[in-house]
Amino acid sequence: MRNILVIDDEADIVELISYNLKKEGFSVDYAYDGEAALKKIKGNKYDLIILDLMLPGIQGLELCKIIRSSPDTSNVPIIMLTAKGEEFDKVLGLEMGADDYITKPFSTRELIARTKAILRRAEKAREAPVSGAVTGEGNILKIKDMLIDKEKYIVSVGSRQIKLSATEFKLLLYLAERPNKIYNRDHLLDAVWGNDVYVEPRTVDVHIRRLRAKIEEDPNNPKYIKTMRGIGYFVEAEL
């Protein structure tokens, strides 16, 4: 049974989310503030965290940053809840490491759909080995000095092994398997995120920036993931 942590200072919101998640067969834990949430996270393993942006004590964005900075929790998917609808808050949450966001008031059906979609994307990455040499034939993509092991979900650049979230890996792999072909945001949304959950086009930009920060030596002058201004993104490979 997959275990989900709900972090929100509104008891009725926690109760509503917990009730609906349990109906879907999930195990649910909860915390009402950042400090209590950190204790829960240190003492338990969670498959997904639903995190409110506005919390007493440690704020949601700071808590998200702490979760992402720990090797034990860096790949745990995070859905951020926010009462703020401004694009700045949404993009900032994604840049801090959230995998998705949903604005209050929200539909519980939408929240459940997004939860299931993110867990499906994370499942293979969670089960795959996270260390060891890249081996095998036919499962390896080589782009310049970057190696992508499609079977083991391992990415390495030179001697560095790169830790990616499930969505980051899927996005990188999609582009790398189609080198030098340019794809716009809408195409990438359909290909990587799918049609079962609504994600805004800016989400693609945020994930591209996160990928560049991890794999590029100079994210401002990328070697692998290029931008064709006004059109889209592509992975550049030698012809």
N, C-alpha and C positions, 0 to 999 in steps of 0.2 A: 504494500500500500504506500502510495507516494505521500510524503509529508510536506505540508505547506505552513509557513509562518505568516500570520497576518499582523501587521503593525499599524495601529491607528489609535488615536486618543479618544475617538468617539465610540462609546460602548455599543450603541445601536448599529453602527456600521460594521463593527467587528462581529456582532451577533448575526447580522444579515449575511455577511460574506461567509462566515463559518457554517451557518445552517445550509446554505446552498452548495458549498463545497463538499460538505459531508454527505449531502444527498447524492452527489456524483461519485461517492466512494473514496474521497480523499481523507487523510488524517490531517487535522487542523490544530495548530497551536497558535497562541496570540500573545501580544504585548501591547501596552498602552503608551509606552514612551521609549525613547532611544536607549536609555540605560538598561531597562529591563530586557529590551530586544537583544542587546549585545550579550547579556548573560545567557539568554536562550540560545543564541547562535553559537556561543562558545561551548555550550553543554550538549548540543543536539545537532543532528544532520538534517538539513532540509533540501527538498527537491526544487522548491520555488519559494520566493519571498514576495509578498504583496505589501508594499511600503508606502505609507502616507507621506506626502511632502512636508506638511506642517505638523510638527511634533513638539511637545514640551521637552526641554533639555536639549539633547542632541537632535538637530534637525534632520529631516529625511535625506537631503542631499549629502550632508556630512556622513550620515550613517551608510548611505550607498557607497560613498568613497571608502569608508573603513572596510566594508564587506568586500569590495573589489581589491583592496590592497592586501588582503590576507590570502596566502596560498591555499588555505583550507576552504575558502568560500568564494574565491575569485570567479569561479565558473557557475555559481548558483544563479539561475535566472531571476531577474527582479522585474516586477510590474509596479510602476509608481502610480499612486493615487494622488490626485491633486484637485483642489477646489478652484485652482487658477486655470483659466483657459488660454492665457496668452502664449503665443508661440515661443517666446523667449524661455519661459519656464519649462515647456515640454522639451525643447532642444537641449537646455542645460541639464535636465535630468538624464537624457540619453547620453550626453557627453560625459556625465559622471559615471556612466556604466549601466544605467537601467536598460532593459531589453525592450520594454514597451511602457506605455503610460495610458491611463484612462482618467477622464475628467469627471468629477462629481458634479451633479448627481449622475449615476450611471445605471445602465441596465445590467441586472445580475446575469442575464443570458449572455450579454456581450462579454462580461468579465469571465464567465466560465469558458466561453469560446476561445478567448485570448489565452487563458490559462492552459487549456488543452493544447492549443497550437504551439505555444512556447515549450511545453513539456515534450511534445512530439519532436520538435527540432533539437531539443537538448538530449533526448534519450540515447541516440547513437553515440554522441560525443561523450556522454557520461559513462557508457559501457566500454568505450574503446580504451586501449592502453594510452597512458599519457607520457610514457618515457620509453627509452630504448632506441636502438639504432633504426634508421629507416632502411627497410629491406624489402625484397620482393620485386617481381617483374610485372609490368602491365598495370600496376596500381600507383606508379610514381609519375608525377608530372614535374618537369624541370623547366623553370622559367629563369633564364640567366643563372644566378647562383642560388635561387630559391627552389627547394624541393617540397612537394606536397604529396604526402602519402594518403591516398583516398581511402584505403582500407583501415589504417590505424588512426586516421584523423590527426596526423602529425605534420606540422609545417616547420621547416628550418631554413634559415637564411645564413649561408656560410656555415660557421660552427655553432650558430645560435639556434636553439629550439624555441619556437614562438608559441606562446599559450594564447589560443583564441577561444572565444565563446562559440557555441554551436552556430549561431546566426552569422558571425564573422567568417567562420570556416566555410559555410555554405555559399556566402557571397563571393569570397575569394575563389573558391573552387569553380563556381559558375563562370566567372570571368576568365580564369586561367585555362579552363577547358575550351574556351573560344577566343584565343589570343588575337589581338589586333582588331577585334570586332567591337564596335561602339554600341552601348546599350543605354537608353534613357532611363530615368527614374521609374516610370510606370512599368516598363518591361522588367526591370530588376525586382520591383515589388511583386509582380505576378510570379516571377520565376523563383524567387527566394522566400518570400513571405507567404505566397499563395493567396487564394481567394476566400479562405475561411475566416479571415480576421482583417479588420480595417486598420491600415497603417498609413499615415500621411507621407507624401513624397519626400519631405525633408528628412525623414528617418534614414533614407538611403544615404544622403549626404553625411549624416552623423556617423553612420557605420563605416563609410569610406574613410572619414577622418580618423576614426579609431583604428582601422586596419593600417592606415599609413603610419600612424604613431607607433605601431608595433613592428611593422616589417620594413619600413623605410629608414635608411640612415639619415636622410634629410627629408622629413615629410613635406616641406615647402618646395622641394625639388624632387618629386618622386621618381624612382627608378622603375617601379613595377606597375602601379596603378596610376594611369594617366587620365587626365580630363580633356575632353574635346569641348571647349567652351560653347555653351548654348545647346549642346547636343547630348552628351552623356559621358560615361566612363568606359575604360578598356584597360586590359592588361597588355602591356607592350612586350612582344617577344621578337627575337631575331627571325627574319624571314629566310 
